[in-house]
Each structure stands twice: as structure tokens, then as C-alpha cells.
Amino acid sequence: MNKTQLIDIVAKKSGMTKIETESLLTITLETIVDTVAKGDRVTLVGFGSFEARERKGRHGRNPRTGEKLYIPAARIPTFSVGNFFKNKVSNELNAHWIKVFILIAEIKK
């Protein structure tokens, strides 16, 4: 799903216009990015948390040439999935595999 498709679905579910929905989504995402860039954490209970983390510098290799190089320390954005989101995806996957196993069992009969 891309941003346009997300806007279409949210607009339909909320009764808002697509323009209003796009504006709200843009403002929400900008706020999350700005907050994390300042070093603060954004937590959406059940969905997950966005935050910036420090990654230490380390030695690596260029995969093409094999040449050793140094990868400098960096501050990177991260996302930690919330329990509701994780469980929803896990249960959807489990339900899918259960259906697959049932179909396989029926085919083998």
C-alpha cells in the first residue's frame, strides 16, 4: 500500500475528504519526524514507538572490492513494534498457515 492508497482508505472510513485526510497524514508524519529528530520518543500505544538511537562506528568491508573501511558513528531513526500490531500480524500469519495446512490435508485425502 502506498500513501495515496492509505489516504483513500482513511478518507472512506473517516468520512473526511481526501484533501483533509492527506493534510492530516502529512502533519502527523512531519510531527513524528520532527519529534524524533529532536531526540524525543513518539509512542503510539499498541502500534509502536519511534525514536533515534546512536549507532557506534565500526569497521566493515566494501562487498565489491573487499577493501576495509570505517563506517562512522551515526544517529538513526528506529521503530519498535507494539504488542497489538505484532499480535495482529502474527495471528493473521497463523490463520493463513492454518488454512494452507487444512488445504494440504484435504488434497492428500
Backbone atoms as SQL, in Angstrom:
CREATE TABLE atoms (id INTEGER PRIMARY KEY, chain TEXT, resi INTEGER, resn TEXT, atom TEXT, x REAL, y REAL, z REAL);
INSERT INTO atoms VALUES
  (1, 'A', 1, 'MET', 'N', 0.844, -1.175, 0.000),
  (2, 'A', 1, 'MET', 'CA', 0.000, 0.000, 0.000),
  (3, 'A', 1, 'MET', 'C', 0.888, 1.236, 0.000),
  (4, 'A', 2, 'ASN', 'N', 0.565, 2.190, -0.838),
  (5, 'A', 2, 'ASN', 'CA', 1.322, 3.438, -0.857),
  (6, 'A', 2, 'ASN', 'C', 0.513, 4.541, -0.156),
  (7, 'A', 3, 'LYS', 'N', 1.081, 5.736, -0.101),
  (8, 'A', 3, 'LYS', 'CA', 0.447, 6.840, 0.630),
  (9, 'A', 3, 'LYS', 'C', -0.920, 7.195, 0.046),
  (10, 'A', 4, 'THR', 'N', -1.035, 7.223, -1.278),
  (11, 'A', 4, 'THR', 'CA', -2.309, 7.561, -1.920),
  (12, 'A', 4, 'THR', 'C', -3.388, 6.546, -1.570),
  (13, 'A', 5, 'GLN', 'N', -3.040, 5.272, -1.585),
  (14, 'A', 5, 'GLN', 'CA', -3.997, 4.225, -1.236),
  (15, 'A', 5, 'GLN', 'C', -4.408, 4.333, 0.235),
  (16, 'A', 6, 'LEU', 'N', -3.463, 4.631, 1.092),
  (17, 'A', 6, 'LEU', 'CA', -3.760, 4.815, 2.516),
  (18, 'A', 6, 'LEU', 'C', -4.719, 5.987, 2.706),
  (19, 'A', 7, 'ILE', 'N', -4.466, 7.074, 2.024),
  (20, 'A', 7, 'ILE', 'CA', -5.333, 8.251, 2.120),
  (21, 'A', 7, 'ILE', 'C', -6.744, 7.898, 1.670),
  (22, 'A', 8, 'ASP', 'N', -6.881, 7.163, 0.582),
  (23, 'A', 8, 'ASP', 'CA', -8.202, 6.758, 0.085),
  (24, 'A', 8, 'ASP', 'C', -8.968, 5.952, 1.129),
  (25, 'A', 9, 'ILE', 'N', -8.301, 4.974, 1.736),
  (26, 'A', 9, 'ILE', 'CA', -8.959, 4.111, 2.728),
  (27, 'A', 9, 'ILE', 'C', -9.344, 4.900, 3.973),
  (28, 'A', 10, 'VAL', 'N', -8.428, 5.721, 4.481),
  (29, 'A', 10, 'VAL', 'CA', -8.715, 6.503, 5.694),
  (30, 'A', 10, 'VAL', 'C', -9.835, 7.500, 5.423),
  (31, 'A', 11, 'ALA', 'N', -9.840, 8.115, 4.252),
  (32, 'A', 11, 'ALA', 'CA', -10.901, 9.072, 3.909),
  (33, 'A', 11, 'ALA', 'C', -12.260, 8.380, 3.894),
  (34, 'A', 12, 'LYS', 'N', -12.315, 7.196, 3.306),
  (35, 'A', 12, 'LYS', 'CA', -13.582, 6.453, 3.260),
  (36, 'A', 12, 'LYS', 'C', -14.054, 6.066, 4.654),
  (37, 'A', 13, 'LYS', 'N', -13.134, 5.559, 5.480),
  (38, 'A', 13, 'LYS', 'CA', -13.509, 5.116, 6.831),
  (39, 'A', 13, 'LYS', 'C', -13.876, 6.271, 7.750),
  (40, 'A', 14, 'SER', 'N', -13.239, 7.434, 7.563),
  (41, 'A', 14, 'SER', 'CA', -13.448, 8.547, 8.487),
  (42, 'A', 14, 'SER', 'C', -14.540, 9.511, 8.037),
  (43, 'A', 15, 'GLY', 'N', -14.882, 9.473, 6.749),
  (44, 'A', 15, 'GLY', 'CA', -15.853, 10.437, 6.229),
  (45, 'A', 15, 'GLY', 'C', -15.231, 11.782, 5.904),
  (46, 'A', 16, 'MET', 'N', -13.911, 11.884, 6.030),
  (47, 'A', 16, 'MET', 'CA', -13.218, 13.118, 5.686),
  (48, 'A', 16, 'MET', 'C', -12.959, 13.131, 4.177),
  (49, 'A', 17, 'THR', 'N', -12.677, 14.312, 3.645),
  (50, 'A', 17, 'THR', 'CA', -12.320, 14.383, 2.236),
  (51, 'A', 17, 'THR', 'C', -10.886, 13.879, 2.077),
  (52, 'A', 18, 'LYS', 'N', -10.517, 13.554, 0.850),
  (53, 'A', 18, 'LYS', 'CA', -9.151, 13.090, 0.601),
  (54, 'A', 18, 'LYS', 'C', -8.140, 14.197, 0.898),
  (55, 'A', 19, 'ILE', 'N', -8.509, 15.434, 0.614),
  (56, 'A', 19, 'ILE', 'CA', -7.604, 16.561, 0.874),
  (57, 'A', 19, 'ILE', 'C', -7.385, 16.725, 2.380),
  (58, 'A', 20, 'GLU', 'N', -8.465, 16.643, 3.154),
  (59, 'A', 20, 'GLU', 'CA', -8.346, 16.743, 4.610),
  (60, 'A', 20, 'GLU', 'C', -7.506, 15.586, 5.158),
  (61, 'A', 21, 'THR', 'N', -7.754, 14.399, 4.642),
  (62, 'A', 21, 'THR', 'CA', -7.026, 13.216, 5.104),
  (63, 'A', 21, 'THR', 'C', -5.545, 13.319, 4.770),
  (64, 'A', 22, 'GLU', 'N', -5.230, 13.767, 3.553),
  (65, 'A', 22, 'GLU', 'CA', -3.829, 13.919, 3.167),
  (66, 'A', 22, 'GLU', 'C', -3.134, 14.944, 4.043),
  (67, 'A', 23, 'SER', 'N', -3.810, 16.044, 4.322),
  (68, 'A', 23, 'SER', 'CA', -3.243, 17.082, 5.173),
  (69, 'A', 23, 'SER', 'C', -2.971, 16.538, 6.574),
  (70, 'A', 24, 'LEU', 'N', -3.937, 15.823, 7.138),
  (71, 'A', 24, 'LEU', 'CA', -3.787, 15.251, 8.474),
  (72, 'A', 24, 'LEU', 'C', -2.643, 14.242, 8.516),
  (73, 'A', 25, 'LEU', 'N', -2.555, 13.377, 7.510),
  (74, 'A', 25, 'LEU', 'CA', -1.490, 12.387, 7.465),
  (75, 'A', 25, 'LEU', 'C', -0.124, 13.060, 7.339),
  (76, 'A', 26, 'THR', 'N', -0.024, 14.051, 6.477),
  (77, 'A', 26, 'THR', 'CA', 1.239, 14.775, 6.285),
  (78, 'A', 26, 'THR', 'C', 1.677, 15.454, 7.574),
  (79, 'A', 27, 'ILE', 'N', 0.754, 16.130, 8.240),
  (80, 'A', 27, 'ILE', 'CA', 1.070, 16.803, 9.503),
  (81, 'A', 27, 'ILE', 'C', 1.499, 15.788, 10.558),
  (82, 'A', 28, 'THR', 'N', 0.823, 14.650, 10.615),
  (83, 'A', 28, 'THR', 'CA', 1.158, 13.605, 11.588),
  (84, 'A', 28, 'THR', 'C', 2.569, 13.083, 11.347),
  (85, 'A', 29, 'LEU', 'N', 2.882, 12.761, 10.100),
  (86, 'A', 29, 'LEU', 'CA', 4.205, 12.232, 9.784),
  (87, 'A', 29, 'LEU', 'C', 5.298, 13.272, 10.025),
  (88, 'A', 30, 'GLU', 'N', 5.045, 14.521, 9.643),
  (89, 'A', 30, 'GLU', 'CA', 6.025, 15.586, 9.889),
  (90, 'A', 30, 'GLU', 'C', 6.278, 15.765, 11.376),
  (91, 'A', 31, 'THR', 'N', 5.235, 15.667, 12.172),
  (92, 'A', 31, 'THR', 'CA', 5.365, 15.819, 13.622),
  (93, 'A', 31, 'THR', 'C', 6.198, 14.688, 14.209),
  (94, 'A', 32, 'ILE', 'N', 5.958, 13.468, 13.746),
  (95, 'A', 32, 'ILE', 'CA', 6.747, 12.322, 14.216),
  (96, 'A', 32, 'ILE', 'C', 8.215, 12.515, 13.848),
  (97, 'A', 33, 'VAL', 'N', 8.486, 12.874, 12.604),
  (98, 'A', 33, 'VAL', 'CA', 9.868, 13.064, 12.141),
  (99, 'A', 33, 'VAL', 'C', 10.556, 14.177, 12.930),
  (100, 'A', 34, 'ASP', 'N', 9.879, 15.311, 13.100),
  (101, 'A', 34, 'ASP', 'CA', 10.474, 16.439, 13.834),
  (102, 'A', 34, 'ASP', 'C', 10.756, 16.076, 15.291),
  (103, 'A', 35, 'THR', 'N', 9.833, 15.360, 15.922),
  (104, 'A', 35, 'THR', 'CA', 9.984, 14.983, 17.327),
  (105, 'A', 35, 'THR', 'C', 11.162, 14.034, 17.512),
  (106, 'A', 36, 'VAL', 'N', 11.258, 13.029, 16.635),
  (107, 'A', 36, 'VAL', 'CA', 12.357, 12.069, 16.732),
  (108, 'A', 36, 'VAL', 'C', 13.692, 12.751, 16.414),
  (109, 'A', 37, 'ALA', 'N', 13.688, 13.667, 15.447),
  (110, 'A', 37, 'ALA', 'CA', 14.916, 14.389, 15.089),
  (111, 'A', 37, 'ALA', 'C', 15.435, 15.216, 16.261),
  (112, 'A', 38, 'LYS', 'N', 14.538, 15.699, 17.125),
  (113, 'A', 38, 'LYS', 'CA', 14.940, 16.458, 18.317),
  (114, 'A', 38, 'LYS', 'C', 15.477, 15.556, 19.422),
  (115, 'A', 39, 'GLY', 'N', 15.301, 14.235, 19.257),
  (116, 'A', 39, 'GLY', 'CA', 15.791, 13.301, 20.266),
  (117, 'A', 39, 'GLY', 'C', 14.720, 12.763, 21.178),
  (118, 'A', 40, 'ASP', 'N', 13.464, 13.129, 20.939),
  (119, 'A', 40, 'ASP', 'CA', 12.372, 12.627, 21.766),
  (120, 'A', 40, 'ASP', 'C', 11.769, 11.372, 21.137),
  (121, 'A', 41, 'ARG', 'N', 11.029, 10.655, 21.941),
  (122, 'A', 41, 'ARG', 'CA', 10.387, 9.410, 21.515),
  (123, 'A', 41, 'ARG', 'C', 8.906, 9.667, 21.271),
  (124, 'A', 42, 'VAL', 'N', 8.352, 9.024, 20.239),
  (125, 'A', 42, 'VAL', 'CA', 6.920, 9.096, 19.949),
  (126, 'A', 42, 'VAL', 'C', 6.358, 7.694, 20.137),
  (127, 'A', 43, 'THR', 'N', 5.412, 7.541, 21.071),
  (128, 'A', 43, 'THR', 'CA', 4.819, 6.240, 21.342),
  (129, 'A', 43, 'THR', 'C', 3.334, 6.283, 21.008),
  (130, 'A', 44, 'LEU', 'N', 2.923, 5.384, 20.145),
  (131, 'A', 44, 'LEU', 'CA', 1.513, 5.192, 19.820),
  (132, 'A', 44, 'LEU', 'C', 1.143, 3.828, 20.394),
  (133, 'A', 45, 'VAL', 'N', 0.493, 3.835, 21.556),
  (134, 'A', 45, 'VAL', 'CA', 0.232, 2.610, 22.302),
  (135, 'A', 45, 'VAL', 'C', -0.470, 1.582, 21.412),
  (136, 'A', 46, 'GLY', 'N', 0.095, 0.389, 21.400),
  (137, 'A', 46, 'GLY', 'CA', -0.444, -0.699, 20.597),
  (138, 'A', 46, 'GLY', 'C', 0.146, -0.754, 19.206),
  (139, 'A', 47, 'PHE', 'N', 0.532, 0.402, 18.662),
  (140, 'A', 47, 'PHE', 'CA', 1.099, 0.453, 17.314),
  (141, 'A', 47, 'PHE', 'C', 2.614, 0.323, 17.369),
  (142, 'A', 48, 'GLY', 'N', 3.258, 1.202, 18.135),
  (143, 'A', 48, 'GLY', 'CA', 4.707, 1.130, 18.251),
  (144, 'A', 48, 'GLY', 'C', 5.321, 2.446, 18.666),
  (145, 'A', 49, 'SER', 'N', 6.655, 2.467, 18.703),
  (146, 'A', 49, 'SER', 'CA', 7.391, 3.649, 19.138),
  (147, 'A', 49, 'SER', 'C', 8.473, 4.001, 18.127),
  (148, 'A', 50, 'PHE', 'N', 8.613, 5.300, 17.899),
  (149, 'A', 50, 'PHE', 'CA', 9.657, 5.836, 17.036),
  (150, 'A', 50, 'PHE', 'C', 10.655, 6.552, 17.926),
  (151, 'A', 51, 'GLU', 'N', 11.944, 6.339, 17.676),
  (152, 'A', 51, 'GLU', 'CA', 12.956, 7.069, 18.427),
  (153, 'A', 51, 'GLU', 'C', 14.271, 7.061, 17.648),
  (154, 'A', 52, 'ALA', 'N', 15.186, 7.935, 18.047),
  (155, 'A', 52, 'ALA', 'CA', 16.517, 7.981, 17.443),
  (156, 'A', 52, 'ALA', 'C', 17.465, 7.230, 18.355),
  (157, 'A', 53, 'ARG', 'N', 18.360, 6.477, 17.746),
  (158, 'A', 53, 'ARG', 'CA', 19.371, 5.739, 18.514),
  (159, 'A', 53, 'ARG', 'C', 20.742, 6.027, 17.935),
  (160, 'A', 54, 'GLU', 'N', 21.732, 5.951, 18.808),
  (161, 'A', 54, 'GLU', 'CA', 23.114, 6.142, 18.391),
  (162, 'A', 54, 'GLU', 'C', 23.684, 4.797, 17.953),
  (163, 'A', 55, 'ARG', 'N', 24.280, 4.775, 16.781),
  (164, 'A', 55, 'ARG', 'CA', 24.953, 3.560, 16.309),
  (165, 'A', 55, 'ARG', 'C', 26.450, 3.834, 16.343),
  (166, 'A', 56, 'LYS', 'N', 27.201, 2.953, 16.977),
  (167, 'A', 56, 'LYS', 'CA', 28.644, 3.127, 17.111),
  (168, 'A', 56, 'LYS', 'C', 29.332, 2.978, 15.763),
  (169, 'A', 57, 'GLY', 'N', 30.474, 3.635, 15.651),
  (170, 'A', 57, 'GLY', 'CA', 31.308, 3.450, 14.465),
  (171, 'A', 57, 'GLY', 'C', 31.845, 2.032, 14.447),
  (172, 'A', 58, 'ARG', 'N', 32.108, 1.512, 13.250),
  (173, 'A', 58, 'ARG', 'CA', 32.605, 0.140, 13.171),
  (174, 'A', 58, 'ARG', 'C', 33.403, -0.053, 11.882),
  (175, 'A', 59, 'HIS', 'N', 34.159, -1.124, 11.878),
  (176, 'A', 59, 'HIS', 'CA', 34.936, -1.466, 10.687),
  (177, 'A', 59, 'HIS', 'C', 34.103, -2.396, 9.818),
  (178, 'A', 60, 'GLY', 'N', 34.213, -2.223, 8.506),
  (179, 'A', 60, 'GLY', 'CA', 33.488, -3.063, 7.575),
  (180, 'A', 60, 'GLY', 'C', 34.318, -3.310, 6.337),
  (181, 'A', 61, 'ARG', 'N', 33.699, -3.915, 5.336),
  (182, 'A', 61, 'ARG', 'CA', 34.360, -4.194, 4.066),
  (183, 'A', 61, 'ARG', 'C', 33.466, -3.772, 2.915),
  (184, 'A', 62, 'ASN', 'N', 34.095, -3.267, 1.872),
  (185, 'A', 62, 'ASN', 'CA', 33.383, -2.978, 0.638),
  (186, 'A', 62, 'ASN', 'C', 33.077, -4.334, -0.007),
  (187, 'A', 63, 'PRO', 'N', 31.799, -4.681, -0.223),
  (188, 'A', 63, 'PRO', 'CA', 31.471, -6.004, -0.754),
  (189, 'A', 63, 'PRO', 'C', 32.003, -6.254, -2.168),
  (190, 'A', 64, 'ARG', 'N', 32.198, -5.209, -2.946),
  (191, 'A', 64, 'ARG', 'CA', 32.709, -5.383, -4.316),
  (192, 'A', 64, 'ARG', 'C', 34.212, -5.615, -4.356),
  (193, 'A', 65, 'THR', 'N', 34.932, -4.816, -3.558),
  (194, 'A', 65, 'THR', 'CA', 36.395, -4.865, -3.648),
  (195, 'A', 65, 'THR', 'C', 37.042, -5.619, -2.493),
  (196, 'A', 66, 'GLY', 'N', 36.317, -5.799, -1.416),
  (197, 'A', 66, 'GLY', 'CA', 36.883, -6.434, -0.233),
  (198, 'A', 66, 'GLY', 'C', 37.736, -5.487, 0.587),
  (199, 'A', 67, 'GLU', 'N', 37.826, -4.234, 0.150),
  (200, 'A', 67, 'GLU', 'CA', 38.639, -3.233, 0.833),
  (201, 'A', 67, 'GLU', 'C', 38.054, -2.924, 2.213),
  (202, 'A', 68, 'LYS', 'N', 38.932, -2.849, 3.223),
  (203, 'A', 68, 'LYS', 'CA', 38.493, -2.491, 4.571),
  (204, 'A', 68, 'LYS', 'C', 38.146, -1.018, 4.593),
  (205, 'A', 69, 'LEU', 'N', 37.099, -0.692, 5.372),
  (206, 'A', 69, 'LEU', 'CA', 36.717, 0.708, 5.520),
  (207, 'A', 69, 'LEU', 'C', 36.123, 0.922, 6.891),
  (208, 'A', 70, 'TYR', 'N', 36.056, 2.189, 7.264),
  (209, 'A', 70, 'TYR', 'CA', 35.475, 2.537, 8.554),
  (210, 'A', 70, 'TYR', 'C', 34.110, 3.153, 8.319),
  (211, 'A', 71, 'ILE', 'N', 33.104, 2.611, 9.010),
  (212, 'A', 71, 'ILE', 'CA', 31.742, 3.139, 8.945),
  (213, 'A', 71, 'ILE', 'C', 31.566, 4.010, 10.183),
  (214, 'A', 72, 'PRO', 'N', 31.402, 5.329, 10.007),
  (215, 'A', 72, 'PRO', 'CA', 31.353, 6.217, 11.165),
  (216, 'A', 72, 'PRO', 'C', 30.076, 6.044, 12.001),
  (217, 'A', 73, 'ALA', 'N', 30.165, 6.521, 13.233),
  (218, 'A', 73, 'ALA', 'CA', 29.001, 6.512, 14.123),
  (219, 'A', 73, 'ALA', 'C', 27.894, 7.351, 13.492),
  (220, 'A', 74, 'ALA', 'N', 26.653, 7.000, 13.788),
  (221, 'A', 74, 'ALA', 'CA', 25.521, 7.729, 13.211),
  (222, 'A', 74, 'ALA', 'C', 24.341, 7.690, 14.165),
  (223, 'A', 75, 'ARG', 'N', 23.505, 8.656, 14.025),
  (224, 'A', 75, 'ARG', 'CA', 22.251, 8.701, 14.770),
  (225, 'A', 75, 'ARG', 'C', 21.164, 8.282, 13.789),
  (226, 'A', 76, 'ILE', 'N', 20.448, 7.191, 14.090),
  (227, 'A', 76, 'ILE', 'CA', 19.486, 6.636, 13.145),
  (228, 'A', 76, 'ILE', 'C', 18.087, 6.543, 13.759),
  (229, 'A', 77, 'PRO', 'N', 17.043, 6.712, 12.939),
  (230, 'A', 77, 'PRO', 'CA', 15.684, 6.532, 13.441),
  (231, 'A', 77, 'PRO', 'C', 15.356, 5.042, 13.523),
  (232, 'A', 78, 'THR', 'N', 14.615, 4.665, 14.560),
  (233, 'A', 78, 'THR', 'CA', 14.209, 3.269, 14.711),
  (234, 'A', 78, 'THR', 'C', 12.726, 3.210, 15.036),
  (235, 'A', 79, 'PHE', 'N', 12.150, 2.048, 14.785),
  (236, 'A', 79, 'PHE', 'CA', 10.745, 1.803, 15.106),
  (237, 'A', 79, 'PHE', 'C', 10.654, 0.478, 15.839),
  (238, 'A', 80, 'SER', 'N', 9.991, 0.490, 16.988),
  (239, 'A', 80, 'SER', 'CA', 9.743, -0.737, 17.751),
  (240, 'A', 80, 'SER', 'C', 8.254, -1.018, 17.692),
  (241, 'A', 81, 'VAL', 'N', 7.912, -2.187, 17.244),
  (242, 'A', 81, 'VAL', 'CA', 6.515, -2.567, 17.048),
  (243, 'A', 81, 'VAL', 'C', 5.812, -2.763, 18.390),
  (244, 'A', 82, 'GLY', 'N', 4.573, -2.324, 18.477),
  (245, 'A', 82, 'GLY', 'CA', 3.765, -2.505, 19.680),
  (246, 'A', 82, 'GLY', 'C', 3.133, -3.885, 19.720),
  (247, 'A', 83, 'ASN', 'N', 2.690, -4.292, 20.902),
  (248, 'A', 83, 'ASN', 'CA', 2.141, -5.637, 21.072),
  (249, 'A', 83, 'ASN', 'C', 0.893, -5.894, 20.241),
  (250, 'A', 84, 'PHE', 'N', -0.033, -4.948, 20.188),
  (251, 'A', 84, 'PHE', 'CA', -1.252, -5.156, 19.417),
  (252, 'A', 84, 'PHE', 'C', -0.919, -5.393, 17.951),
  (253, 'A', 85, 'PHE', 'N', -0.055, -4.556, 17.401),
  (254, 'A', 85, 'PHE', 'CA', 0.357, -4.659, 15.997),
  (255, 'A', 85, 'PHE', 'C', 1.046, -6.011, 15.753),
  (256, 'A', 86, 'LYS', 'N', 1.984, -6.354, 16.628),
  (257, 'A', 86, 'LYS', 'CA', 2.734, -7.599, 16.489),
  (258, 'A', 86, 'LYS', 'C', 1.794, -8.806, 16.540),
  (259, 'A', 87, 'ASN', 'N', 0.882, -8.804, 17.500),
  (260, 'A', 87, 'ASN', 'CA', -0.042, -9.924, 17.647),
  (261, 'A', 87, 'ASN', 'C', -1.011, -10.022, 16.468),
  (262, 'A', 88, 'LYS', 'N', -1.459, -8.881, 15.972),
  (263, 'A', 88, 'LYS', 'CA', -2.374, -8.868, 14.826),
  (264, 'A', 88, 'LYS', 'C', -1.707, -9.495, 13.604),
  (265, 'A', 89, 'VAL', 'N', -0.474, -9.097, 13.327),
  (266, 'A', 89, 'VAL', 'CA', 0.254, -9.645, 12.181),
  (267, 'A', 89, 'VAL', 'C', 0.531, -11.127, 12.396),
  (268, 'A', 90, 'SER', 'N', 0.957, -11.495, 13.599),
  (269, 'A', 90, 'SER', 'CA', 1.265, -12.887, 13.909),
  (270, 'A', 90, 'SER', 'C', 0.026, -13.759, 13.751),
  (271, 'A', 91, 'ASN', 'N', -1.109, -13.299, 14.275),
  (272, 'A', 91, 'ASN', 'CA', -2.341, -14.079, 14.179),
  (273, 'A', 91, 'ASN', 'C', -2.815, -14.191, 12.741),
  (274, 'A', 92, 'GLU', 'N', -2.639, -13.126, 11.947),
  (275, 'A', 92, 'GLU', 'CA', -3.011, -13.180, 10.534),
  (276, 'A', 92, 'GLU', 'C', -2.157, -14.221, 9.817),
  (277, 'A', 93, 'LEU', 'N', -0.861, -14.229, 10.125),
  (278, 'A', 93, 'LEU', 'CA', 0.025, -15.212, 9.504),
  (279, 'A', 93, 'LEU', 'C', -0.341, -16.618, 9.952),
  (280, 'A', 94, 'ASN', 'N', -0.624, -16.785, 11.237),
  (281, 'A', 94, 'ASN', 'CA', -1.007, -18.098, 11.743),
  (282, 'A', 94, 'ASN', 'C', -2.294, -18.582, 11.089),
  (283, 'A', 95, 'ALA', 'N', -3.261, -17.686, 10.950),
  (284, 'A', 95, 'ALA', 'CA', -4.523, -18.056, 10.310),
  (285, 'A', 95, 'ALA', 'C', -4.277, -18.474, 8.862),
  (286, 'A', 96, 'HIS', 'N', -3.392, -17.779, 8.183),
  (287, 'A', 96, 'HIS', 'CA', -3.064, -18.118, 6.793),
  (288, 'A', 96, 'HIS', 'C', -2.463, -19.518, 6.720),
  (289, 'A', 97, 'TRP', 'N', -1.494, -19.812, 7.587),
  (290, 'A', 97, 'TRP', 'CA', -0.836, -21.111, 7.537),
  (291, 'A', 97, 'TRP', 'C', -1.776, -22.241, 7.950),
  (292, 'A', 98, 'ILE', 'N', -2.677, -21.968, 8.864),
  (293, 'A', 98, 'ILE', 'CA', -3.662, -22.982, 9.243),
  (294, 'A', 98, 'ILE', 'C', -4.514, -23.337, 8.032),
  (295, 'A', 99, 'LYS', 'N', -4.951, -22.321, 7.271),
  (296, 'A', 99, 'LYS', 'CA', -5.727, -22.580, 6.055),
  (297, 'A', 99, 'LYS', 'C', -4.916, -23.392, 5.053),
  (298, 'A', 100, 'VAL', 'N', -3.640, -23.064, 4.914),
  (299, 'A', 100, 'VAL', 'CA', -2.774, -23.796, 3.979),
  (300, 'A', 100, 'VAL', 'C', -2.666, -25.255, 4.395),
  (301, 'A', 101, 'PHE', 'N', -2.448, -25.512, 5.674),
  (302, 'A', 101, 'PHE', 'CA', -2.314, -26.888, 6.148),
  (303, 'A', 101, 'PHE', 'C', -3.617, -27.668, 5.970),
  (304, 'A', 102, 'ILE', 'N', -4.746, -27.007, 6.204),
  (305, 'A', 102, 'ILE', 'CA', -6.045, -27.665, 6.002),
  (306, 'A', 102, 'ILE', 'C', -6.222, -28.037, 4.530),
  (307, 'A', 103, 'LEU', 'N', -5.876, -27.124, 3.630),
  (308, 'A', 103, 'LEU', 'CA', -5.972, -27.407, 2.195),
  (309, 'A', 103, 'LEU', 'C', -5.058, -28.571, 1.805),
  (310, 'A', 104, 'ILE', 'N', -3.865, -28.585, 2.323),
  (311, 'A', 104, 'ILE', 'CA', -2.932, -29.678, 2.017),
  (312, 'A', 104, 'ILE', 'C', -3.484, -31.005, 2.529),
  (313, 'A', 105, 'ALA', 'N', -4.038, -30.993, 3.723),
  (314, 'A', 105, 'ALA', 'CA', -4.612, -32.212, 4.298),
  (315, 'A', 105, 'ALA', 'C', -5.779, -32.697, 3.447),
  (316, 'A', 106, 'GLU', 'N', -6.602, -31.778, 2.954),
  (317, 'A', 106, 'GLU', 'CA', -7.752, -32.166, 2.123),
  (318, 'A', 106, 'GLU', 'C', -7.292, -32.719, 0.789),
  (319, 'A', 107, 'ILE', 'N', -6.224, -32.156, 0.248),
  (320, 'A', 107, 'ILE', 'CA', -5.702, -32.636, -1.033),
  (321, 'A', 107, 'ILE', 'C', -5.148, -34.051, -0.890),
  (322, 'A', 108, 'LYS', 'N', -4.519, -34.341, 0.247),
  (323, 'A', 108, 'LYS', 'CA', -3.910, -35.650, 0.459),
  (324, 'A', 108, 'LYS', 'C', -4.953, -36.748, 0.684),
  (325, 'A', 109, 'LYS', 'N', -6.193, -36.378, 0.989),
  (326, 'A', 109, 'LYS', 'CA', -7.239, -37.395, 1.265),
  (327, 'A', 109, 'LYS', 'C', -7.586, -38.166, 0.051);
